[in-house]
Each structure stands twice: as C-alpha cells, then as structure tokens.
Amino acid sequence: MLGQGAYGSVSKALHKKTGELYAIKMLSATSMAELDSIKKEIQILKLCDNEHIVKYYGSYFKDSNLWIVLEYCHAGSIIDLLNITQRKLN
C-alpha cells in the first residue's frame, strides 16, 4: 500500500508479464455523489497527456471496488516531494 485517502487506497502493483510497475487506486463508491466525482476524475485523467501528469491506463471493477490503473511515480506524490524538499511550487 502506498497511501490511504477519503475514497480508498493506492497500492503498487507489478505487471507479471512486462515487469512494469503501476499504481492501483482502489475505490469503493458508496453514494451516487461519490461515483459522479470519481467518473469526473477518470474523464480528466483520460484527457491529460503530459509528461508532468500521471498517466491513466484504465479502470476496472473488481471485488465490488473500482480499480483505477495509473502510472507509478517512483519518487512518490507531489505532496511527498514538497514535504521532503520543503519547497513550494512556482
């Protein structure tokens, strides 16, 4: 597990065939409002194509949870980096 949030957790995953690492965001949508918010996040991620934004690979339902497959960032999240370096974004 990489982290825990309001909607669920994020775990590191290994693609067995390719050896690639991914981040899997596992969400359990308990209300329609949450589901709408999650759908909006997925739509935004699909549109983003920039080396500075986490890449979206797909979404799947598994064990009553929504799994969002994302690029794994070896250095951690932007919040992790800001906390470690004690710097602000410019």
Rosetta blueprint (number, residue, H / E / L):
1 M L
2 L L
3 G E
4 Q E
5 G L
6 A L
7 Y L
8 G E
9 S E
10 V E
11 S E
12 K E
13 A E
14 L E
15 H L
16 K L
17 K L
18 T L
19 G L
20 E L
21 L E
22 Y E
23 A E
24 I E
25 K E
26 M E
27 L E
28 S L
29 A L
30 T L
31 S L
32 M H
33 A H
34 E H
35 L H
36 D H
37 S H
38 I H
39 K H
40 K H
41 E H
42 I H
43 Q H
44 I H
45 L H
46 K H
47 L H
48 C L
49 D L
50 N L
51 E L
52 H L
53 I L
54 V L
55 K L
56 Y E
57 Y E
58 G E
59 S E
60 Y E
61 F E
62 K E
63 D L
64 S L
65 N E
66 L E
67 W E
68 I E
69 V E
70 L E
71 E E
72 Y L
73 C L
74 H L
75 A L
76 G L
77 S L
78 I H
79 I H
80 D H
81 L H
82 L H
83 N H
84 I H
85 T H
86 Q L
87 R L
88 K L
89 L L
90 N L
